[in-house]
Amino acid sequence: MELPVRGISPRPSHAVTALVALTTVSLGLAACSPGSLGSSGDGDGITLSYLVPNGAEDVALAEQLAEDFSAANPDIAIEVETRPGGGDGDNVVKTRLATGEMTDVFLYNTGSLFQAINPDRNLVPVTGEEWVDAVDDSFLPTVSAGDDVYGAPVGSAMGGGVLYNRTVYAELGLEVPRTWDEFMANNAAIAEAGTTPVIQTYADTWTSQLFVLGDFHNVAAAEPDFAESYTDNGAKYATSPAALRGFEHLQEVAEAGYLNDDFASASYEDGLRMVAEGAGAHYPMLTNAISPMVDAVPDAAEDVGFFALPGDDEASNGLTMWTPGGVYVPTTTEGEKREAALRFLAFVASPEGCASQSTGQTPSGPYLVADCELPADAPTAVSDIQSYFDSGAVSPALEFLSPIKGPALEQITVEVGSGIRTAVSGAELYDEDVEKQAQQLGLEGW
């Protein structure tokens, strides 16, 4: 599952990238030519161009950062430009970098997609900048190549786990589960009370992947070297007991009859409304869903909580985390503009920058910069995510540790979750998909 840089909807993975990948709900693709949205500041000094995806949240966030940065730095104006999302947008970024026509700063993905733009050749390293020390250690590897760091985090972190209706839990006297057995026991009690235990929304096939992808913290806890071995053509989903569990979880909830009757035709938006209104108790989902859920059902800000996907070991249970996107300076930005661009990155990675990002936005998790605080009115689910970071029970999603994600995962998880294919068969098929992807990427050992 590949996630957008910022925004609420993941899109399917394409052949040259790994997951986050949530991220990754379907992004609408606009025309490929970037558009200008105007400038911040008074324009009397330096003007920086800033390229961002054309999603509504990306644009609003960029304009707010531009306005607040220029207010604090009146000698620098920022002109926001837009590009398409999805694969078309990836091509725009790669083309503009290759032709030397990139904007002065730009917003792009972290992790595997970041590695695909040849950062050591195309980007200005920020390794020695003072603000880098304030950035969370979980983020830095996702914007690093070799010994250098290249980007500042834009937006908040996201978690992959379970949105749950707190009212349903309170009425039935249930506690947040820490193990899979506890989760299934809660599901049994919820079903007995006449409420749908687990919401699935296979009309949007990307949403079927959460039981597998969101379980990676539990995989890493059981097999710490899984990501490295997986990348080197060693560990496999079908033969790793820990990795196979995600597929088994899909099969178990389906066989138990815990899904909504319309799981095959329900949409992402249907799922958000169901969990917000209590028509279903659990919705496995990324936390970038919190903002649109609260927009649709304002009471969800208090009525919906979040917990990480439970595993087999209560002591090691924790959160699988997707890092936010990054803002970068291309090597074609030189002289005074480069100095101004680096000042913009310093602002983004500061408490003032976090406060700017929270203006009119609902964060999907904590900001990965020291001394940044969540808004006092953040939804309950966002505060729940923060608790995992506070305890250190967080692991990056596999896509940030490996370049390999088979593009057919969402179709396979739909089949397993629908009872068409067994967990073992699904894992075996996915291993074949992964092999093809690794060969397309030209990785050694495949």
N, C-alpha and C positions, 0 to 999 in steps of 0.2 A: 504494500500500500504506500503510495508515494504522496507526500503531503505538499500542499502549497506553501510558499514562503510565509504567507500570512493570510488569514481568511478562514472561511468556515467550511470549504468544501474540498475534499480530497479528490484526486483524479486517478484513473488507472495508471499503473506503471507502463513505461514504454521500453523498447528493447535496449536502450543504452544506459539505463539507470537502475539503481537499487531502490528499495522502498522509500519512504518519506518524502514521508514520504508520504501524514497522514498523512500523510497524509496525507485532498484527495477525495474529495467528493467531486462531482463533476463541475469543472470550471467552464464557464462559457468562453469561447474563443472569439476575440474580436479581430478586426483587420490587423495584418502584421506590421503595418507602419506605425511607429510610435507617435503619440500625440502629446502636445504640450498643454499643461493645465495652468500655466501662469507662474509668476514668481512671488516669493516672499521677500520681505525687506524693502528698503527704499531704493535699491538699485544703484546707489552712488559709489559703491566700491566694487568688490569682486562678485560675480554671479556664477554659481555652481549649477550645473545641470545634474538632475537626480532621476535615474530610471527605475521605475517600479512596475510590478504587474498591474493590470488594469482592473483587478477585483475591487469592489467598493471599499472593503476594509483596508486593503493595501493603500489605496489612494487617500482615504481619509487619514490614515496613520501618517503617511508621508507628508501630507499637507500640514498636519498638526506639528510634526517635528520641524518642518521647514519654518513655519511661523514662529515657533517658540525659540528655535536656534537663532533666527535672525533678530528676534527681539533682544536676545542676550548678546548678539554679535552684529550690531547694526551696520558694520562694514561689509557684511557678506549676505548676499541674497541667494535664495535657492529656487531654481525653476524645476518643477516636477514634470517629468515626462512619463508616458506609459507605454507598455508593451503588452502583447497577449500573454495569457497564461498557458499552461500545458506545454506540449512539445513544440508548438510554434514559438512560444516565448523562449524556450531553451535555445532554439535555433537563432533567434534574434540576438540573444546574449553572445553566443559563440561567434556569430558572424561579425558583430560589431567589435568584439575583442580582436578577432583575426584581422580585420581591416583597419584597425586603429581608430575606429569611429565611436567608441564607447563614450558615454557621458562621463562627467567628472567623478561622480560616485554612482553606485548602483546597488540595488537590493537583489539578492539571489539566495538560492538554497544553500544549506550546509550539507556536510556529509558527502555521499558519493557523487551527487550532482556538482558540488563544489570542486571535487577532485577532477571532474571531467573538463573543467575550463582551464586546465594547466596553470594553476595559480602561481607557480614559481616563475613562469614566463610572463604572465599577463597582469599580475597584481602587485601592488606596493606592499611589502611586509610592514607590519605594525608591531613587531616583536618587542622593540625597545620603548614603545610608548607607555607612559606611566599608568594609564587607565587599564592596561591589559592585566595588571596585578589584581584589579578589582573584579575581573570577570570570573565566573564560576569555572572550576576545573573541568566540569562535565561538558562545557561548551567548547573550550579551546581546541581539543583534538578535532572537532568537526569543521574547523576553519583553519587547520594547520596543514602544511606540507613540508616534509623534511623537518628542519629545526625552526621554521618560521611560522608565525601567526599572521593571518591576513584580514580578519574581519571582526566587526563588533556586532553583538546580538541585537536584533530588532524584533520586538514583540516578546511574548512570554513563552515559557516552556509549556509543553503539552504532555499529558499523561494518557496512556491507553489502559482502560480498565472498565469499570461498571458504574454507570449512572443509576442511582436507585431512588425510589420514592420513599422519603422519610416518613410520610404519613402512614403508608402501608406498614412500614416497619414498626412504627409506634403502636398502631392499632393491634398488631399481632404480637407485640412484645419481643421482636427479633433484634439481634445484635449483628453488627457488621461482621461478616465471616472472614476468618484468616486462613482457612483451609478449604479445599474443594469439597470435602465431606460436609463441612458446615454450610457451605453455599447450597449444596444439594438438599440438605435438611431444611434450610430456609425456603427453598423452592417448593418442597413438599407441603410445608405449612401454608404457603401462599396459595398454592393450587387448591388445597383443602378449603380455604376461605373463599374460593371462587374468583380469584384474580389471576391474570396471566403472569406466570413467574418470570419468563424470559422473552424479551422482545427481539425479533429478528426482522430485517427489512431487506429482503433479497431482490426487490425491484431495483435497488441501488447495490449492485453486486459487491462493490468495494467494502460495504459495511459488514460483509460476512467474515472478514479476515481477523477481527479483533481477538477472538479466542486463541488464535495462533500467534499473531504478532504481539499482542499485548501481554502474552505470557512469557516474554523473553527474560524478564528479571528472574523468574523462577527457573528457567532453563540455565541461565548463567550461574545461579546459586548452586545448582546441582552439578553442573559441568562447567567450571570456570574457563576452560580452554575451548569451549564449543565454537565460538566465533572464529578463532584462528584456525582450528581444525576444519571447520566447515568451508572456509575460504580456500584451504589447501587441499580440498577434495578428500578430506578424512571423515569427519562427522556427517551423518545423514539424518534427516528427519525420521525416516522409517526405522532406523536402527538405534537411534538415541532414545532411551526411555523417557528422558525429560522433555525432549523436543516433540516427541510423538504425543505427549499429553494434550497439547493444544487441539490436535485433531480429534483425540478421544473425547475431549470436553464437548466439542461440537456434536459428536455422535451421541453422547450420553444425554444431553438436554433434549435432543430431538426424540430419542427413543423413549424418554420418560414422559413425553407428551407435554412438555413445559412451554412450548412455543405458542405465540398467538396464531389463531386459525389462518390468518391471512399473511403469514410470514413470507410466502413466495411472491406476493404482489404488493406488500406494504413498502412504502418509501422511507427514506431517511427522515423526511419531515414528519411522516406518520409516527415514526418511532419516538422522535423528540416529544411530540404532543402526548403520546401514550404514557411515557414515563412521567412527564410533567403533570399530567392530570390524574395519575394513579390507575389508569386502565391496564398498565403493566408495571411490574415491580422493578425489573432490572433491564437495562439496555446496555450491552457491551459497546463501548464507544470511545472515541477520542474526546479529550476535553475541549477541543476547539468548538465542540457542539454546544457548549454552555451559553455562549452569547446568543446564537439564534434561538435556542430553546427559551431563554428568558425573554427575548423579544416577542416570541409567539405566545408564551404563557408567563406573565410577570411573576406569578406566585411561585414559579419554579426556582426563583432565586433563594427561597427558604425551604421549599418543599422537596428539592432534589439534592441529594448528596452524591459522593463519589467514593469508591474504594478500588484498590488495585486488584487485579485478577488473583483469586486465591490459588495457591499451589498445594503441594502435598505436605509441606513443612511449615508450620506456623512460625517458627523462629526465623526463617529466612524470607518470609513473605515481604514483598515490596513492589515498587512501581516501575514499570517500563516507561521510559521518558523519551519524547521527541523534542529535540532542541529547536529553538526558533531559527528564522532565517538570519542572514548576515548582510551587513552593508560593507562594500568594498571600494577601494580606490584603484583604478586601472593604472598601469605604468604610463599610459599616454597623458595622464594628468600631471603636469609639471609646474615647477616654479611656485609662484604665489598661490596658484590654484591648488597645488598639492598641499601646501601648508594649510590652506583654508579647508580642504577636504578632510585632512587629518584632525582639524579642530571639530569638524562636524561629527566624525566618528567618536571623538572624546566626549562630546555632548551626548550622543546616543547612549554610550556606555557609562552614564552617570546617573545619580539619583534624580537630577533635574530632567534628564532624558526619559527616565522611567515615568516620572510624573506627567511629562508631556504625552507619553504613549497611553497613559491611563485616562486622559481627557477624552470623554465621549466614547471610550472603548471598554469592553469587558475583558479583562485578561483571562487567558485559558489556564493559567498556572502562575508560578512565581517568576519574577524577572531574575535573570542569571547574572546580576550585577550586585556587588556588595552594597549594603545600606539602602537598596531599593525596597520599598514596602508596597504591599498590595493596598488598594483603596479600602477604606473602612467599610464601604458598602459592597464589597465583593461578594458574589454569591457563595452560599455555603459550600457548594461543590469545589470552588476554587480554594477556599480555606482548607478543605479536606486534602487537596493535593499538596498544599504547603507542608502539611504535617509529615509527609513522606520525605520531603527534602530536609526538613528540620532534623529528622532522625537518621538521615543518611541512607535510607532504604530505597535507593534509586539506581537503576541501570539504564544506560542508553539503549535504544532500540537496536536490533541487529543491523539495520541499514547503516548505522553510524559506525559500525565495527567491521563491516564486510561490504564489498561492492556488489555482492550477488543477491538478487531477488528474482525468482522466476516470475515472468509476467502473467502466468496462468493461475496464480494462487487464488484469486478471488472467484474464478470459476470452479476451482477444485473445492474450496471451502463451502461454496453454495451446494455442491453435490453432496458433500459429507453432512452438512447441516440439514439437508433435505431428506436424508436417508437413502439417497441414490447410490452412494458409495460408502464403504466402510472407512474408518479412520486409517487403518493400515494401508488400504488401497490408495487413499488420498495422499498419504505421506509418501508412498512409493512413487506415485505419479508426479508429485511435486519435486521429488529428488531428480526425476528425469528432466523436468522443466528447468530446474536449477543448473543441471549439467549443460543443457543447451545454452543457457544464458552465459555461463562461465566461459564456454567455448567461443561464443560471439564476442565476449569481452577480451578474448585472447589471454586469459590467465594461465599461469604456469601450472602444470600438474593436472590439467584437465584434457 
